[in-house]
Amino acid sequence: MQIYLPIAEVSVDFFLILGLGGLVGVLSGMFGVGGGFLITPLLFFVGIPPSVAVATSANQIVASSVSGLMAHVKRRGVDFWMGTVLLVGGLIGSGLGVWLFNMLKALGQVDLLVNLCYVVFLGIVGALMLAESIRAMIRASRSGGVRAKRHKHNWVHNLPLKVKFRVSGLYISVIPPLLVGMLVGVLAAVMGVGGGFIMVPAMIYLLGMPTKVVVGTSLFQIIFVAAFTTFLHAVTNHTVDIVLAVILLIGGVVGAQIGTRIGVKMKAEQLRVLLAALVLLVCLKLAFDLLITPSELYSLADAGEH
Amino acid sequence: MARLLVFLLLFALPAQAERVVLGLSQDEVAITANFTGSEILIFGAVRRETPMPSDSTLGVIVTVSGPSLPVTVRRKDRRLGIWVNTDVVEVDAAPSFYAVATSGPLEEVLTHVEDLRRSVSIPRAIRSVGADISGTENFTEALIRIRSASDNYQLLEGAVDVEEQTLFRTEVVLPANLTEGDYSTRIFLTRNGKVIDEYQTVIPVNKVGLERWLYELSRDNAPVYGILALIIAIASGWAASAAFALLRR
């Protein structure tokens, strides 16, 4: 069934888009990532103009994150205090990111920078997570299921302004979460994603949060960042396609519910290995695109879109 | 009265042997939610005041052109092992859609001079005034190649059926990714590659219904549109979660 998108000005297959939304929704619910790093390239692939794809996937991320968050709230898997601190950092960071983005745009080559950002960050995050979770799995099987000690005392615990984050069971300074939020905010603005794939590992390894609250808290923060991004795109570029978003989010919200249930049933280490593998896969695909000779050297863009 | 006017007009004009009388299967295209492209049948006849010339055959050329907009064409090049956009050419005006249908090979039905004068062929329909950087042709060629691959540019040689050198008909398929605007349609009658009559009409292409409403809202009332998008997103996320919670019980 073909459907014409009023803003993208292309005709697409309804069920294909529905399926894409569902797939990303499942991942979103399972891992607490918005799925922006996955849905945006997939939309390019089915022929949606890049500017519309970026803006509309931000809108879709809002929907699937809300859906996922509700499920986590019921399981008391959201640390609202921690989420708020991360969000404050995130909004400061996205302001900085927009400023950085515009500066790079003036210099040209912003496309290349965004792609390199993707490859570098996805590569680092994916490799670190994969190595760590495989080690954890080996350790767990050797010592007969005894968990590794989570509370390691490092520099993070020696900073001032300590606050109690009851749901996470942490008593740490607000400075590290603020910085993590800021970093993610900058990346979100530059790369056009929610930043969950950076946020989740940062919360686990840097802040030492328990895995069961990480996903819900990440979703909480992503909702606001993605909503802010959607609104900015709608007002400045007029590139949010509601029809496309509705099809994506019908698939997405249902997928997120299924994903959350799958995530609950799986072991934390297994979840991390899967997320790491997925992140590395997208990273490799993007790296190949930069290295392999393209079949068409030329590309078209509307004038004024630099 | 109208007929009389046409009659008078015909007489007032300098003696022209052959003229176009045109018909269209639809005089506008409406883009609805289930729009998958459109076919337009363009047909007509040749009206003669004098006997048909016997020394040459009649050529018919039909062009349909979408709104012309500036386009940025970029070329990638290998730098430090990575493919990077290096060169850029701004094409001043290129139609978003362009189809040329002819009754025979284009070089036979139209001379090069007439093509230059009336901008009939695809390369002539693209204007890149002032773009005199060396190698600009490569960029306009790439533009034509990319748009031809997506059926936005079509050269349909021999697609116009001409019967008895009097009746002609052709079909132009408009793809699904149409840009809104006025699509100008031109019909040329040629003999020995020279244009003997030209007829022009316009086919408006517009979004209708919900598509029209959303498009206009996103342009004229962007903050409202943005908030609407967010409300839909939040509401559907919440609704899905609530629905699943009910199903669990």
Interface residues (C-beta under 8 A of the other chain):
Chain A: M1 Q2 I3 Y4 P6 I7 E9 V10 S11 G47 N59 Q60 V62 A63 S64 S65 V66 S67 G68 L69 M70 A71 K74 Q109 D111 L112 A227 T230 F231 H233 A234 V235 H238 V240 I242 V243 A245 V246 L249 I250 V253 V254 A256 Q257 D289 L290 L291 I292 T293 P294 E296 L297 Y298 S299 L300 A301 D302 A303 G304 E305 H306
Chain B: I31 T32 A33 N34 F35 T36 G37 L69 P70 V71 T72 V73 R74 R75 K76 D77 R78 G81 I82 W83 V84 N85 E90 F139 A142 L143 R145 I146 R147 A176 N177 L178 T179 E180 K207 L210 E211 R212 L214 Y215 S218 R219 A222 P223 Y225 G226 I227 L228 A229 L230 I232 A233 I234 S236 G237 W238 A239 A240 S241 A242 F244 A245
